[in-house]
């Protein structure tokens, strides 16, 4: 019975984490927290850049549509002017 008790105490002691193990794990956790903050910062910057690119693309599309409408109006006016000069 005494041998079983000693064996149980020995297994319990060797199976427990030491303070060094806990310190190492805490250090790894702290490093991971820093990495998460860094990744989050990069992701936020990337989202901002993507949002700005989307706004620029929308503005470019609107400008192209305006230019196309202006070109159509100018073409119509030139055709009308050309046809008018042909009647004279």
Residue pairs with C-beta under 8 A, 6 or more apart in sequence:
17 25
